[in-house]
Amino acid sequence: MTDIAITLEIQKFMLVFFRVAAVIFMVPIFSSRMVSAIFKGGLSLMIAYLLFDLAPMNFTAQQDPFILLMLCVKEIFVGATIGFVVRLIFNSASMSAEIISIQSGLSFARFMDPTTQAQVSVIEQIKNLIAIMIFFVIDAHHMLIQGIAYSLTALPIGSASLNAPLAGYLIKATGNLFAAAFRIGAPIIVTLFLVELSFGIMSRMIPQANVFVDALPVKILITVLMLGLSLGYIVPSIAALFKGLETDFARVIRMMG
């Protein structure tokens, strides 16, 4: 009887750990290659240990390895879904920066981002750093841990399921990525559009002018100026997306139940 109880506790902790680890590995801040796998694994173990008692004991110890593997896959799916919701906000900030970079011509000047090992523009790196700072300043990391704790109580171990409402919500949330990106970068995007329109009219009025060459430094200057002037709008826009995480977590967890 004691061996069965110990086996049950070990399996329960393992499943909680897989759910927590999937969240940690999906969030862009921790999924970076600069963060070692040892740190991510240790952080997942610590959070799983602290939240262990919140998971209800509503399953029996599994002797079949295949059933235990399927339970692990379910928990990874739950954690990855929660982390995906957070990842969408960071992706919206990156997409807004990519749109601005294409408009301003800064997309030609790219460098290797050490955190993602990908080629990014200067504006995209700035927006990513702003999003990371906002994430910690408004205590969104606490919201993330609260979301994991809520999932353990509202969605017991092994009870998650992929259904049509959940798939539809994730598809809709991904589709809203462009709208969120446009809202974040709206001041700069609209300003650059007006600049492009002005240079287009100028090229029709003065065909001899090399508008493409002359407009590039002007657009870069306006982009840098507008980026500094519009921080009072960009920061609250990104913060509003992070503040809605609690509602998004609750909606997604209910759909998986």
C-alpha positions in Angstrom: 0.0 0.0 0.0 2.9 2.3 0.8 4.6 1.6 -2.5 1.3 2.4 -4.4 1.0 5.7 -2.5 4.7 6.6 -3.3 4.2 5.7 -7.0 1.1 7.8 -7.1 2.9 10.8 -5.6 5.8 10.4 -8.1 3.5 10.2 -11.1 1.5 13.2 -9.9 4.6 15.3 -9.4 5.9 14.2 -12.8 2.7 15.3 -14.6 2.6 18.6 -12.7 6.3 19.2 -13.7 5.5 18.5 -17.4 2.7 21.0 -17.4 4.9 23.7 -15.7 7.9 22.9 -17.9 5.8 23.3 -21.1 4.7 26.7 -20.0 8.3 27.8 -19.2 9.7 26.5 -22.5 7.0 28.3 -24.5 7.3 31.8 -23.0 9.8 33.8 -25.1 11.7 35.1 -22.1 12.7 31.7 -20.9 12.7 29.9 -24.3 15.7 32.0 -25.3 18.9 30.1 -26.0 20.7 32.4 -23.6 18.7 30.9 -20.8 20.3 27.5 -20.0 18.2 24.3 -20.0 19.5 23.6 -16.4 18.0 26.9 -15.2 14.7 26.3 -17.1 14.5 22.8 -15.7 15.3 23.9 -12.1 12.7 26.7 -12.3 10.1 24.3 -13.5 11.0 21.9 -10.7 10.7 24.6 -8.1 7.3 25.9 -9.4 6.0 22.3 -9.7 7.1 21.6 -6.1 5.3 24.8 -4.8 2.1 24.1 -6.7 2.1 20.3 -6.2 -0.6 20.3 -3.5 -3.0 22.3 -5.6 -3.4 19.4 -8.1 -6.4 17.2 -6.9 -5.8 13.5 -6.4 -8.4 12.3 -8.8 -6.5 9.6 -10.7 -4.9 6.3 -9.8 -1.3 5.2 -10.2 -0.8 3.9 -13.8 1.1 0.7 -14.4 0.7 0.9 -18.1 3.6 3.0 -19.6 1.6 3.9 -22.7 -1.2 5.4 -20.6 1.3 7.3 -18.5 2.9 8.6 -21.7 -0.5 9.8 -23.0 -1.0 11.6 -19.7 2.4 13.3 -20.0 1.4 14.4 -23.6 -1.8 15.8 -22.3 0.0 17.9 -19.6 2.5 19.1 -22.1 -0.4 20.2 -24.4 -2.0 22.1 -21.5 1.2 23.9 -20.6 2.0 24.6 -24.2 -1.4 26.1 -24.8 -1.0 28.4 -21.8 2.4 29.5 -22.9 1.2 30.0 -26.4 -1.3 32.7 -25.2 1.6 34.6 -23.6 3.8 34.1 -26.7 1.1 35.7 -28.9 1.6 39.0 -27.1 5.3 39.0 -27.7 4.8 38.1 -31.3 2.4 41.0 -31.8 5.0 43.4 -30.5 7.6 41.8 -32.9 5.1 41.9 -35.8 4.4 45.6 -35.3 8.2 46.3 -35.3 8.5 44.3 -38.5 5.8 46.3 -40.2 7.5 49.6 -39.1 10.9 48.3 -40.3 9.6 47.4 -43.8 7.9 50.9 -44.1 11.0 52.8 -42.9 13.6 50.8 -44.8 15.3 49.5 -41.6 14.4 46.0 -42.6 17.6 46.0 -44.8 19.8 46.6 -41.7 19.6 43.3 -39.8 21.8 41.7 -37.2 21.9 38.4 -35.3 19.8 38.4 -32.2 21.7 36.3 -29.6 18.5 35.4 -27.8 16.7 33.8 -30.8 19.6 33.2 -33.1 17.6 34.9 -35.9 18.1 37.9 -38.1 16.1 40.8 -36.6 15.9 44.6 -37.3 16.8 47.3 -34.8 13.2 48.3 -34.3 12.2 44.7 -33.7 14.9 44.3 -31.0 13.8 47.5 -29.3 10.1 46.4 -29.3 11.1 43.0 -27.8 13.1 44.6 -25.0 10.2 47.0 -24.3 7.8 44.0 -24.1 10.1 42.1 -21.8 10.4 45.1 -19.4 6.7 45.6 -19.4 6.2 41.9 -18.7 8.1 42.1 -15.4 7.1 45.7 -14.4 3.4 44.9 -14.4 4.0 41.6 -12.6 2.8 39.5 -15.6 5.1 36.8 -14.5 3.0 36.5 -11.3 -0.1 36.3 -13.5 1.6 33.4 -15.4 2.2 31.5 -12.2 -1.3 32.2 -11.1 -2.6 30.9 -14.4 -0.6 27.7 -13.9 -2.0 27.3 -10.3 -5.6 28.0 -11.6 -5.1 25.3 -14.3 -4.1 22.7 -11.7 -7.3 23.4 -9.7 -9.8 24.0 -12.6 -8.3 21.4 -15.0 -7.3 18.3 -13.0 -4.4 16.1 -14.2 -5.3 14.0 -17.3 -8.6 15.7 -17.9 -7.6 18.1 -20.8 -9.0 17.6 -24.3 -8.6 19.2 -27.6 -12.0 20.3 -28.9 -13.6 22.5 -31.6 -14.1 25.6 -29.3 -10.5 25.5 -28.2 -9.2 25.1 -31.7 -11.4 27.9 -32.9 -10.3 30.2 -30.2 -6.6 29.6 -30.8 -7.1 30.2 -34.5 -9.0 33.4 -33.8 -6.4 34.6 -31.4 -3.7 33.9 -33.9 -5.7 35.8 -36.6 -6.0 38.8 -34.2 -2.2 39.0 -34.1 -2.1 41.4 -37.0 -4.8 43.7 -35.5 -2.9 43.8 -32.1 0.4 44.5 -33.9 -1.2 47.4 -35.8 -2.7 48.9 -32.6 0.7 48.8 -30.9 2.5 50.5 -33.8 -0.4 52.6 -35.1 1.3 56.1 -34.5 4.4 55.2 -36.4 2.7 53.1 -39.1 0.2 55.9 -39.9 2.9 58.6 -39.9 5.1 56.6 -42.2 2.1 56.0 -44.5 1.5 59.8 -44.7 5.2 60.3 -45.4 5.0 57.7 -48.2 2.0 59.4 -49.6 3.7 62.8 -49.5 6.7 61.4 -51.4 4.5 59.7 -53.9 2.8 63.0 -54.7 6.2 64.7 -54.8 7.4 62.1 -57.4 4.4 62.9 -59.6 5.0 66.6 -59.3 8.8 66.4 -59.8 9.6 63.3 -61.9 13.3 64.2 -62.0 13.7 63.7 -58.2 15.1 60.4 -57.0 12.4 59.9 -54.4 13.5 56.4 -53.3 17.0 57.6 -52.4 16.0 60.9 -50.9 13.1 59.5 -48.9 15.1 56.7 -47.1 17.0 58.9 -44.6 13.9 61.0 -44.0 11.8 58.0 -43.2 14.5 56.6 -40.8 14.7 60.0 -39.0 10.9 60.2 -38.7 10.7 56.6 -37.4 13.3 57.3 -34.7 11.5 60.5 -33.7 8.1 59.0 -33.7 9.3 55.9 -31.7 10.5 58.2 -28.9 7.3 60.4 -29.0 4.9 57.5 -29.1 6.3 55.5 -26.2 3.5 57.0 -24.1 1.1 55.1 -26.3 3.1 52.0 -27.1 3.8 51.0 -23.5 0.2 51.2 -22.3 -0.9 49.3 -25.4 1.4 46.4 -24.7 0.6 46.5 -21.0 -3.1 46.3 -21.7 -2.5 43.0 -23.6 -0.5 41.6 -20.7 -3.2 42.7 -18.2 -5.7 40.6 -20.1 -3.8 37.4 -19.5 -5.9 36.3 -16.5 -9.0 36.4 -18.6 -7.4 34.6 -21.5 -6.0 31.9 -19.2 -9.4 31.3 -17.6 -11.1 31.1 -21.0 -8.6 28.7 -22.5 -8.6 26.5 -19.4 -12.4 26.3 -19.4 -12.3 25.2 -23.0 -9.9 22.5 -22.3 -12.0 21.1 -19.5 
